[in-house]
Amino acid sequence: MSSLEKVIASKFEELNKTLSIAESCTGGSICSKIVSNQGASTYFKGGVVCYSTESKVNILGIDRELIKKKSVVSVEVAEMMVKKVKKMFNTDFAIATTGNIGPTKGDSDAPIGKVYISFANDEIINTLEFDFQGEREFIIKKVVEKTFELLNDKLNG
């Protein structure tokens, strides 16, 4: 576990706040890193891996029409994912990831490497767009790193 992950865990415990996560393109990698940290149960309430379009619709309740109109790899879907997972687990903070990591495009026409990371707390939703280059495993690793950086920034105010 990286020192950044330990810092984030400490901040959550110190703030007495909770976290939930909806992962698509990262396939559970973020949740896995969180739960590998001793004491994660004090702040991490749960995560959902919504890898397919169907799981986004059936588990999170994302509107199929929104997905058709905007694509599963979009700001709008990332923001709905983060809203839905925050509500589902009733947490103070939530993160969602969606993107196209290749090698094929799947259910989206978004270019390979296009990723959205969305963050929510009780006041704001903030979504960042990234264009990563490289092999699938490298892109997943970069998305996970960026997610922890974003979360750390948000916890610092």
C-alpha positions as CSV (number, residue, x, y, z in Angstrom):
1,M,0.0,0.0,0.0
2,S,1.3,3.4,-0.9
3,S,1.8,6.2,1.7
4,L,-0.9,8.2,-0.1
5,E,-3.4,5.5,0.6
6,K,-2.4,5.4,4.3
7,V,-2.7,9.2,4.5
8,I,-6.2,9.1,3.0
9,A,-7.2,6.3,5.5
10,S,-5.9,8.4,8.4
11,K,-7.8,11.5,7.1
12,F,-11.1,9.6,6.9
13,E,-10.6,8.3,10.4
14,E,-9.6,11.7,11.7
15,L,-12.6,13.4,10.1
16,N,-15.0,10.6,11.1
17,K,-16.3,10.5,7.5
18,T,-17.4,7.7,5.2
19,L,-16.6,6.7,1.6
20,S,-18.3,4.6,-1.1
21,I,-17.1,3.8,-4.6
22,A,-18.7,2.9,-8.0
23,E,-16.1,1.4,-10.3
24,S,-16.5,0.6,-14.0
25,C,-13.2,0.7,-15.9
26,T,-11.1,0.0,-12.8
27,G,-13.0,-3.2,-12.1
28,G,-12.7,-3.1,-8.3
29,S,-9.0,-2.1,-8.2
30,I,-9.7,1.0,-6.0
31,C,-11.9,-0.9,-3.5
32,S,-9.2,-3.6,-3.3
33,K,-6.5,-1.1,-2.4
34,I,-8.8,0.5,0.2
35,V,-9.7,-2.7,2.0
36,S,-6.1,-3.8,2.0
37,N,-5.6,-1.0,4.6
38,Q,-6.0,-2.0,8.2
39,G,-9.0,-0.1,9.7
40,A,-10.7,0.5,6.4
41,S,-14.0,-0.7,7.9
42,T,-14.1,2.5,10.0
43,Y,-14.7,4.7,6.9
44,F,-15.2,2.5,3.8
45,K,-18.9,1.5,3.6
46,G,-18.8,-0.3,0.3
47,G,-18.3,-0.3,-3.4
48,V,-20.0,-1.5,-6.6
49,V,-18.3,-2.8,-9.7
50,C,-20.6,-1.7,-12.5
51,Y,-18.5,-2.9,-15.4
52,S,-21.2,-3.4,-17.9
53,T,-23.9,-1.1,-19.2
54,E,-26.5,-3.5,-17.7
55,S,-25.0,-3.4,-14.3
56,K,-25.0,0.4,-14.4
57,V,-28.7,0.3,-15.2
58,N,-29.7,-2.7,-12.9
59,I,-27.5,-2.1,-9.9
60,L,-27.1,1.7,-9.7
61,G,-30.3,2.6,-11.5
62,I,-28.7,4.8,-14.2
63,D,-31.2,5.8,-16.8
64,R,-30.8,3.7,-20.0
65,E,-31.8,6.7,-22.0
66,L,-29.0,8.8,-20.5
67,I,-26.5,6.1,-21.4
68,K,-27.9,5.9,-25.0
69,K,-27.8,9.7,-25.3
70,K,-24.4,10.4,-23.7
71,S,-22.5,7.1,-23.6
72,V,-21.3,5.0,-20.7
73,V,-18.0,6.9,-21.0
74,S,-19.3,10.5,-20.3
75,V,-19.3,13.2,-17.6
76,E,-23.1,12.7,-17.2
77,V,-22.8,8.9,-16.5
78,A,-19.8,9.4,-14.2
79,E,-21.8,12.0,-12.2
80,M,-24.9,9.8,-12.0
81,M,-22.8,6.9,-10.8
82,V,-21.2,8.9,-8.0
83,K,-24.6,10.3,-6.9
84,K,-26.2,6.9,-6.9
85,V,-23.4,5.1,-5.0
86,K,-23.3,7.9,-2.4
87,K,-27.0,7.6,-1.8
88,M,-26.9,3.7,-1.9
89,F,-24.3,3.6,0.9
90,N,-25.4,6.8,2.6
91,T,-21.8,8.1,2.8
92,D,-20.2,11.5,3.2
93,F,-17.9,11.1,0.2
94,A,-18.2,9.0,-3.0
95,I,-16.0,8.3,-6.0
96,A,-16.9,6.9,-9.4
97,T,-14.8,5.8,-12.4
98,T,-15.9,5.2,-16.0
99,G,-13.8,5.0,-19.1
100,N,-12.6,3.0,-22.1
101,I,-9.3,1.2,-21.3
102,G,-9.2,-1.0,-24.3
103,P,-8.1,-2.9,-26.2
104,T,-11.5,-2.6,-27.9
105,K,-14.1,0.1,-27.5
106,G,-16.9,-1.9,-25.9
107,D,-20.3,-0.1,-25.4
108,S,-18.8,3.4,-26.1
109,D,-17.3,5.2,-29.0
110,A,-15.0,7.0,-26.7
111,P,-11.4,6.7,-27.6
112,I,-9.3,4.2,-25.7
113,G,-7.7,5.9,-22.7
114,K,-10.7,8.3,-22.2
115,V,-11.6,8.2,-18.5
116,Y,-13.8,10.2,-16.1
117,I,-13.3,10.2,-12.4
118,S,-16.2,11.8,-10.4
119,F,-16.1,12.9,-6.8
120,A,-19.0,13.9,-4.6
121,N,-19.6,15.1,-1.1
122,D,-22.6,16.8,0.4
123,E,-21.8,20.1,-1.3
124,I,-20.3,19.3,-4.7
125,I,-19.8,16.9,-7.6
126,N,-16.6,17.3,-9.4
127,T,-15.7,15.3,-12.5
128,L,-12.3,15.2,-14.2
129,E,-11.6,14.0,-17.7
130,F,-8.4,12.2,-18.6
131,D,-6.8,10.8,-21.8
132,F,-4.4,8.1,-20.8
133,Q,-2.0,6.4,-23.3
134,G,-0.7,2.9,-22.9
135,E,-1.6,-0.7,-22.4
136,R,-4.8,-1.7,-20.5
137,E,-3.0,-2.6,-17.2
138,F,-1.0,0.7,-17.3
139,I,-4.2,2.8,-17.8
140,I,-6.0,1.0,-14.9
141,K,-3.0,1.7,-12.7
142,K,-3.0,5.4,-13.7
143,V,-6.7,5.7,-13.1
144,V,-6.3,4.2,-9.6
145,E,-3.4,6.6,-8.8
146,K,-5.3,9.6,-10.1
147,T,-8.4,8.6,-8.0
148,F,-6.3,8.5,-4.8
149,E,-4.7,11.9,-5.7
150,L,-8.1,13.4,-6.3
151,L,-9.5,12.0,-3.1
152,N,-6.5,13.3,-1.1
153,D,-6.9,16.8,-2.7
154,K,-10.7,16.8,-1.8
155,L,-10.0,15.7,1.8
156,N,-7.5,18.6,2.1
157,G,-10.3,21.0,1.2
